[in-house]
């Protein structure tokens, strides 16, 4: 499935899905799409920094693979948003932000349906 098609399908999961981004394991932005109804809460610089941090953290989790098994996803909940990080193949991460109230399992189920 193409990245853009996948992002559009995730955005349609709920009006509460704010932004869908794909980055490589170095945190380099590959693609990003956002809901037209979203008020941007962070600067572009902050967004890119968050992608880099998510990629770095993901690589650290890989070090636990033998002990704990593969990490399936990570959710960070803030007052205003949730951030969901899900692997997209071997070399990319799917980075989704939603409203804080959205059941993040809806997004995770949609992503798993792509496989």
N, C-alpha and C positions, 0 to 999 in steps of 0.2 A: 504494500500500500504506500502510495506516495505521501511524503511528509505533509504537504499542504492539505490533501484530502483528509488525513488523520486529524490534523488540527481543526479543520472545519467540523468534523464529526464530534470532536470533544467539545467545541464551543456550543454545539447544539444540544448537549446533554441537559443544560439548564441555563436560564438567563443569569444564574449566579456564577457561571464560569466566566472569569474575567480575561485571563491571558493564557495562551498556550505557546510555549517556546520549546525549541529543540536545540541542544548544544552538544558539542563533542565532550570528551572526557578531560579536556583542558579548560572547559568553560567557554569556548568560542561559540558565539551565537550562530546557528545555522539557519533558523527560521523562527519567526514569531508572528502571531496573529492575536488580535484582541477583539473583544466584544465592542460594538459601536457605542454601547451604553455606559462604558466604563469611564470613571473619572480616574486619571492617573494619580497614584499616591506616592510614587517614588520617581526620582530622576532616572534618566537613561544610564548614567554612570552608576547609580545605586543598583539598578536592575542587572547590568553587566557584572558588577561585583558580586551580586547574589548568585548569578549563574556560575561564576568561577568558584565561589565557596561551595556550592552544591556539588560541583564536579570534584573538587578536592575531597570533600567529605565522602563522596561515593567511592573514590579510590581508597580511602582509609577503611571503609566498610569491606572492601574486597579482601583486605588482609585477614578478615575474620571468616572468610569463606570456608576454610577447612574445619574450623571449630563450630561455627553456627549454621552453616549453609548459606545459600545466596540470599541477599537482601532483596525483597520483592518490591518495596516502595518505602518512602519516608514521608511523613506528614508533619508539618510545623504549623501550629495554629497560633495566630496573633489576634489581637483585639478586632482588627478590621478584615483580615483575610486568612485563608489557609493556603499553604504552599505544599504542593504534592510533587514529589520527584519519583519518577518511574523509569527503569531502564528501557531503552528503545534500541534493541539489538545489542551487540557487543560493545559498540563504540560511541553510543549516543545516549543522552538522557532527555526525557520528556519532563518539562517543568511547567506545571499548571498552577495558576492561582485562581482561587474562587472566593466567594464571600465566606465569612467565618461560619455562617449557619448551614452551608450546604453539606449534605452527607457525602463525604469524600469517597465513600464506597461506590457511588454512582459513577464517578470518573474512573475509578480503578476497574470496575466491571467493564466499562466501555473500552478502555485500553486493552484489557485482556481479551476482548472479543475480536480484536484485530489479528490475533495470532492464529 
